[in-house]
Amino acid sequence: MEIPEPEKAELRIPKAALEALAAAVEVRTVATVKDGDGLDWYYPVGTRDEDHVEFALLPGGEEVFLRMSSRRDQTLVVRIEQWHKLVGHIVGPTA
């Protein structure tokens, strides 16, 4: 049985939404909402009525879902190591 190549996905995140996510992660000001499957989605406080980035830590803690609120049908799955690199990159080094 041949294993198919994974599909490449592109998640376009507007700069303002990424900056809001970075600020929320940096100062730990995120809100949460539970979806129909019981998964907690986190997003920057005060952006619920705006287009925003949402993320969810999957059970087991090895992967993170990432999506735009305007495109919830398109979810990017990121390994936890990649998530830490992304967050470190957008937040910057902490002292």
C-alpha positions in Angstrom: 0.0 0.0 0.0 1.4 3.4 -1.0 1.2 6.2 1.4 -0.1 9.4 -0.3 1.9 12.6 -0.1 0.5 15.0 2.5 -1.3 18.0 0.9 0.4 21.3 1.2 -1.7 23.9 3.0 -1.3 27.6 3.1 -2.8 29.5 6.0 -2.9 33.2 5.3 -2.8 35.3 8.5 -3.2 39.0 8.2 -0.4 40.9 9.9 -2.8 42.6 12.4 -4.2 39.2 13.4 -0.7 37.8 13.9 0.4 40.8 15.9 -2.7 40.4 18.2 -1.9 36.8 18.7 1.8 37.5 19.5 0.8 40.2 22.0 -1.8 37.9 23.6 0.6 35.0 23.9 3.4 37.3 25.3 1.3 38.7 28.1 -0.9 35.7 28.5 -4.2 37.5 27.7 -6.1 34.9 25.8 -9.7 34.0 26.0 -11.1 30.6 25.3 -14.2 29.1 23.7 -15.2 25.4 23.6 -16.3 24.0 20.2 -18.9 21.3 19.7 -16.3 18.6 20.1 -15.2 19.9 23.5 -11.9 21.3 22.2 -10.8 24.6 23.8 -9.9 27.3 21.2 -7.7 30.2 22.4 -7.7 33.7 20.9 -6.6 37.2 21.8 -8.8 38.8 24.4 -11.0 41.5 22.8 -10.9 40.1 19.3 -14.0 37.8 19.3 -15.9 40.1 17.0 -12.9 40.7 14.7 -11.1 38.4 12.4 -8.6 36.6 14.6 -6.2 33.7 14.9 -7.3 30.8 17.1 -5.3 27.9 18.4 -6.1 24.7 20.2 -3.7 22.3 22.0 -4.8 18.8 21.0 -5.2 16.1 23.7 -1.8 14.6 24.4 0.0 17.9 23.8 1.9 16.9 20.8 0.1 18.9 18.2 -1.6 22.3 17.9 -4.5 23.3 15.6 -4.2 26.8 14.1 -6.9 28.6 12.1 -8.4 32.0 11.2 -11.8 32.7 12.7 -13.0 33.7 9.2 -12.0 30.3 7.8 -12.7 27.7 10.6 -13.2 25.0 8.0 -9.4 25.2 7.2 -7.3 24.1 10.1 -3.5 23.8 10.1 -2.0 21.0 12.3 1.4 22.0 13.7 3.7 19.8 15.8 4.3 21.1 19.2 8.0 21.8 18.4 7.0 23.9 15.4 4.4 25.8 17.6 7.1 26.6 20.2 9.4 27.9 17.3 6.5 30.0 15.9 5.5 31.5 19.2 9.2 32.2 20.0 9.6 33.9 16.6 6.6 36.1 16.8 7.0 37.0 20.5 10.8 37.2 20.5 13.3 36.2 23.1 12.3 36.6 26.7 14.8 37.5 29.4 
